[in-house]
């Protein structure tokens, strides 16, 4: 089922009227990297030799140089692209992909590489400029009156009418009523939580024993 994929790709490249040598080079050397090992085709589960290991930890990545992290990132990127191609092929044929946890291992490793690189960039910028490498955030107030933090980003055009996004807008009557009802709802939730705490504090040992024994008595 899977063995004809390189042949189909090779024929597809030839139909584009490319030179035969270029077609073979592109198919064999480049396109084959998007597919898993042929020994794994049609397998319900990979053999122990080919099963994935654990993801890279942040402590292990901190010991590597920037060049090694750069190379490891592209190794994980190629592995992720291969897994996406194989998953698409398995789904199109209504088959289960062997060891789908490989996606999680690769994604965890890539996330931790980004974390380590961000730590190094943050340390360098704090030393040179005194500012963090994290994206700046601004306090935004929505039309309903809710205030939240939003990462700042560049804009191609200045704000219209001189009004900036992070300024507090005017709240109409509907937004004012929304804020009033929301405040009342949050107050009722806090009051219920405080009542639950008082109820638990007033509970005695006899009440706890009765609570455990009452279901047995009523069941009989």
N, C-alpha and C positions, 0 to 999 in steps of 0.2 A: 504493500500500500504506500509506504513512504519512500521506497527506493527509486521511484520514477520522478521524484521532485527535482533533483539536480538535472535530470534529462530534460524535463519540461522547461526549467529555467534556461538551460543552454539553448534549446530550440527557440525560446522566446527572444533571447538576445540575438540569435542569428536572423530572426525575422526583421530586426531593426536595421539590417544591412551594415552591421559593424564588421570589421575584419575578423576572421576566424580566430586568429591568435589572441586578439583583444577579448573576444567573447569567451574563449577558454580561460584566460587569466581572470576575467571578472567573475565567471561562474565558479571556478574551482577555488580560487584564493579568497574572494570577497563574499560571494553569496553563500558559500558553504558555512561561513561563520554565523549565519542567522539560523542554522539548524543544529539540533542536538546530534550526538554521536549516533551513527546508524545502528549500533548495537542496542540502543535504547528504544528504537522504534517499535511500536506495538507492545511494549511492556506495561503491565499493570503497576509494577513497582520496580525501581532501579535495583540493580544488584548491589550487595554491600560495598563493592569496590567503588561504585559510582554514586553512592548516596551522598547527599550534601552534609557538610559538617555544620558547626555552629557559626553564628555571625561574629564579625570582628568586634571586640570590646573597645570602649573609649580609651582605657588604660594602655592597651596594646598599640592603638593608633597614635597615641601621644609620644611613643618612643620612636616613631618613624619620621623621616625628613619630609620636607615639602615635596621634593621630587618623587619620593616613594608614594606619598599620598595621592599625588597627581596620577601616577601610573595605576595605582590600585583603584582609583575612581573610574578610570576608563575600562579596567578589567571588569569591574562590577557593572558598568554601563553596557558593555558587550554581552555580558551574561544575562542582564535583564532584557535586552533586545531579543536575544535568542529565545528566552522563555516566553516572551510575548508572541513571537512567531509560532512557536510550538503550541502554545495554548490556543491561538487562533486556528491552527490546523486541526487540533483535536476537537475543538468545538464544532467546526464545520463538518466533521465526520461523526459527531455524536459519540465521542469517546472520552474517557477520563484521562486526564494528563497524569503521568506518573510523578509522584512526590511533588505536589503543588506547593509544599512548604518552602521550596526553593525561592519563591517570590519574597516571602517574609524575610528569609536570611539575607538576601541581596539588598532588600530595601532597608533593613536595619543597619547593615554595614554602611550603605551610602548616607543614611541619616547621621550616623556617628562620625563619618568622615567630614561632613559639613559642620558638625558640632566642633570638632577639633580645629578645623580651619578657621571657624569663626572665633574660637578662643584665641588663636594666635594673632589674627587680624585685630581683635579687640585689644590685646596686650600691646601691640605695636602702636596703634592709634592713640591709646591712652598715654603711652610714653612720649610720643612725638607731639600730639596736639592736645592731650588732656580730655578728649572726647571719646565716647564709646563707638564701637563699630555697628551697634544695633541701629536699625532704622529709626529715625525720629518719629515721635507720635504727637498728635495734636488732639486737643479736646474738642469734640464735635457735638453739637446740639441738634437733634433731629427736629422735624416739623412738629412732632408730637410732644416735644419737650424733654426727651430722654437724652442724657449726656453720656458719651462713651469715648474711648480712646481709639484713634484711627491712625495707621502709619501714614506719614507724610509722603507725597510723591510729586514729581515734577509735572507741570502743566504747560502745554504749548501756548495757551492763550491766558491773559490775565483774567481775573474774575470780572463778571459782568456787573455793571452799575456800581463798581467800587466795593461791593460786598464780598467779604471773604468767607470761606466755608466754615472756618472754625469760630467765627463770631456767633454769639447767642442770638438766634432770630427772634422775631416777634411771635408770641404765642396767641392764637385767636381763642375764641370762647370754647370751641370744641377741644383744643389741646389743653386748655386750662381745666376743663371738666375731666379730661382723661387723666391728668396728673393728680387731681383731687381724688378720683376713684382709685387710682393705683396706690396712692399713699394710704388710703383707708384699707385696701386689701392687704398691703404689707403689714399694717398695724395689727389687723386681725390675725395674721399668721404668727406674728411675734407673740401676741397675747395667748394664742393656743399653745405655742411651745412653752411659754412660761407656766401655763396651767398644767401641762403634762409633767413638767419638772416638779412642781409642787405636789401633784398627785403621787408621783413615784416616791418623793421624800416622805409622805405621810403614810405610806404602806407599811404595815407591821408584818411580823413573822406569821401570826395567825392568819392574816389575809393571804399571804403567799401560800401557806399550806392548804387553805380552803380553795384557793384558785387551782392548785394542782390536783386536789382530791375531788372537786365538784364534778368534773366530767365523768369520772369513774362511777360516782354515786348515781348520777342521772342516767348513765348508760345501763346500769343494772335495773 
